[in-house]
Structure formats: C-alpha cells, structure tokens
C-alpha cells in the first residue's frame, strides 16, 4: 500500500508542477487543478472518510482520492463498463461499486487492488446500491425491475422481488431502520421492509421520472429529484417519512433534470439545508423547510452535474461529465452567492465557489 501511494503521490506532484507552468494563462488560475481522478465523465461520488472520496465513471475505474491533499490513493479496476454508483460503509474501508456490466463489486482499501466480493444476478444496469446500518446486508436495484437483498459476507442473494415497470434509479437505507427507499423510472417512490422484503408504502406518482433520493440523518425526511426539461418537472421534493406519501415542499428552479439531491450537514444553531445538482450544469442550495433558494453556482462548460457528496457544513464534492470532480466551498456568512472556476453566481445569502478540481 505504501509503494502504491508513493507512486500516486509522485505522479500527482509531477502533474501539478506541469500545470503550474501554465497557470497564469488559464481562465481557472484561481482554482487549484489536481491530477484528474478519471479519464472521461464521472457518474458518482461519495465519502469514504473526512479526507477521502470514492468516485466512478465512464472509464470503468473506482478511484479513491484524498481531496484535501489533492492526491490519488487508489484506482480499482474490475468493471468492464461504466461505474454507475459507489457507496461506502461508515467507519470502515469497505467500498461497493455498481456498473452497467450488471455486477456489484466490493473492495477494501486495505486489501490490495482486487475485489474481495462480487454480487452477480441482475440482468441490466445496476443503479441502486445501499448498505444496511449494521453493515451485514447490501441492497441493489436495477433497470431489470428487480430489488435484491444480499448477505455481504457470503455474497448470496437472500431476497429478490420483481415489480413490473420498476426501473430502479436509486436506493437509500433509512438510518437506524429496517426500511429501504427507492426511486424509479415509473415516477414513483417505494418504501420497503427489509425483513419481509415487501413494499410497505408507495408514494403518489410524480409527473416525471424520479432520478435520485436521500434520507435525512434522523430518518424523518426523504428528498427526491425529478427528470424534466425546459423548467417543467426538474424539481426536488421533500417528503415526511413519518407520514408516507406526505409532500412537505418542492424546490423549483433548475431548467433541466435534477440529477442529485442531498441533505447538508447542519451547523449548530444553523438552518436545515438541502442541495441539488442538475443537467443544466448548476448547483443550488435551499432552505429545507421554506424551499427558498439560498444560492446558485453555475459551472459553465461542466456539462451535467450528476452526483453530490457533502463532506461537512462548508465542503461538498460534485461529479461532472466534462470537468471531473469539483471541490465546492460554501460560505454561510456572505450576502451574495458567487460562482468561480467557470461558474456564475446567483442571488442568495450564500457564497458558493469552486476551490479545486480533480
């Protein structure tokens, strides 16, 4: 592991030295440019630790990157098609990756560069991936209409359930619960009981495909995002999981499909906030309860922004099709939201900017 990290560190230093020679001639000279994590578009990003993120994309690699130091730590090769989702088990070095190759692979950052487990059985791309709170079970969902529950230790599929037209787009495990939530191309949101592997609630269908979902840390609320175009659809919706199907507020303002939606870590005494990213190349931060947009960052030329990973109350990572991974910094104290690094600002009380790209 030490030799591998040393190799990546040297390569990163050489890359930054080369970039530094021409920094004065680039528009993004105020944005730190690290060695790119991927070659091609990035589909998904998540946090492994306070310093490390994990990402996947069209180059079929699963990459672990120290975003604070700008250093690649590991690049796992095992999938033979695009990586669609990555997730990690909190407090561990476990990494799970789903792919268009219909498989899910399990990796351990401390156990070499080969997968330590393989989960096979889906017939189409796997888009949903979630680990149970106790770290024993893995839930997967696919465009093949199947929701599967696996034993992680044995990689055995213990439960399967097929629902017609349930083309799964994303899966979340409700913290401290036996419930799993999933979004679908059939425009619905379903809540599953992982013990019986049955749907316990189906939310009223939205107008457009539901692309993504996230559950609040206390398990009380769910946020989902919608497909759309020309400002029609394109919203995110806050739901009360204590009253399944109860819509609280909607967050409207994106012009194209809202691809990702996440709850943001709260500062003590701060306002509850959510963030969304869209195919319109913008990120928006909202007041969770009032749905007021607190700030917008537009990343011109970045292409679709399809995945967000909040690291803490002021730092967030964003995956893009054209500009790699963006380290976004949020200043809660400013009176003007302003974009940097090829972005443009919007009205609001937050200063949102790109500080690094990799």
Secondary structure as UniProt FT lines:
FT   HELIX           2..20
FT   TURN            21..22
FT   HELIX           23..25
FT   TURN            27..30
FT   STRAND          32..33
FT   STRAND          42..47
FT   STRAND          52..57
FT   TURN            58..59
FT   STRAND          61..66
FT   TURN            67..70
FT   STRAND          71..77
FT   STRAND          83..88
FT   TURN            90..91
FT   STRAND          94..99
FT   TURN            100..101
FT   STRAND          104..108
FT   TURN            109..110
FT   STRAND          117..119
FT   STRAND          126..131
FT   TURN            133..134
FT   STRAND          137..142
FT   TURN            143..144
FT   STRAND          146..151
FT   TURN            152..155
FT   STRAND          156..162
FT   TURN            164..165
FT   STRAND          168..173
FT   TURN            175..176
FT   STRAND          179..184
FT   TURN            185..186
FT   STRAND          189..193
FT   TURN            194..197
FT   STRAND          198..202
FT   STRAND          210..215
FT   TURN            217..218
FT   STRAND          221..226
FT   STRAND          228..229
FT   TURN            230..231
FT   STRAND          232..233
FT   STRAND          236..240
FT   HELIX           241..243
FT   TURN            244..245
FT   STRAND          246..251
FT   STRAND          258..263
FT   TURN            268..269
FT   STRAND          273..278
FT   TURN            279..280
FT   STRAND          282..287
FT   TURN            288..290
FT   STRAND          293..299
FT   TURN            300..301
FT   STRAND          305..310
FT   STRAND          315..320
FT   STRAND          325..331
FT   TURN            332..333
FT   STRAND          343..345
FT   STRAND          351..357
//
